[in-house]
Amino acid sequence: MRDPRTPQNTPASNAPISSHAQAPTISDIQEAEDLDRAAAASIFAKNPALVSMMQEKLGSLVGRSSGYVESLPSPVRRRVTGLKGIQKDHAKLEAEFQEEVLQLEKKYFVKFTPLYQKRAAIVNGEAEPTETEVEAGKTEDDEEGEEEEDKEEKTSVEDLKGIPEFWLTAMKNQISLAELITDRDEEALRSLTDIRMEYLERPGFRLIFEFAPNDFFTNQTITKTYYYREENGYGGDFIYDHAEGDKIEWKPGKDLTVRVESKKQRNKNTKQTRIIKKTVPTESFFNFFSPPVPPTDEDDVASDIEERLELDYQLGEDIKEKLIPRAIDWFTGEALAFEEFEDAEDAEFEDEDDEDDEDEEEAESEEDDEEEGGKPRSQQASECKNQ
């Protein structure tokens, strides 16, 4: 599925066809920007209420007409209206395109399913890979070291079934999921036997986590379902609406999403003390199955609700698009190479202005030190270490 956020189809302001204003020079722009930033920062810092009011005002203007189109001559407005009609035809085709893409995804998902079933059987010790599959999965390094490993391995491992902690290891290698998994979660996630997904009849999908019997909950499966709106968004994309998770049937005292805090209280009259225990929410991967609820009243929107909703949606997409299709690559860590490549590419680029500013500040600092003590701080520090 595509990103649920869609751009506004009406700009907040329209650019004029022509302008007779004289273009400012580079120096004028730089000086004006510096003054504007300093003045704005000072005003906003002193008036948080003003910032809130401006945000509300700007939010109300998004999508509203500037009056430019209405001011055009009647024949021109008619042509604009005609282009809108053509655009509606284009939008219909875009919606058809997205629907066909979805049907194509479902078609190939049916073909992928037997492979996922075979993977689950091998992971859980219900089957062994064929010689053909093993040969296909080998690399040159595997072939070179295979004979030595066979000679060194003297201990029998016939009793070892499947691939222990397969899904826990894969999830811990997937960066976005690893951040959610606590040390307390790991013991419960060791009983995870499979992660599957299925498409809904309406646009949307369901993630299915299967567990072996464990000491934490009685659920054999825990699901989370992502729903999309019935109507398509701008560009024909499906728009994410909300998610719903199963209730986890925790065994007594085993709920990983809460912790117990103990507090000592003293009676003012009798001087006796007592211990009060309070259950409070805590971080856990299993909070994933209790997704944030989209607000119904815009006035009551929490400051971080949009960020939480977006993060929750992205986690579902990562499991659906990355973890499930390439679980073995996440288990071995090979998938990380592709994630790191993107990060490394971004890291090659730095803001030159920030570097220049830091160099200038360091130079000014050393000049001040030389005026005060005759030596720069870096030299003074090294001398102090040598004494």
Summary of the structure (lengths in Angstrom):
residues: 387
radius of gyration: 30.3
end to end distance: 64.6
largest distance: 90.4
contacts: 854
relative contact order: 0.08
helix: 53%
strand: 14%
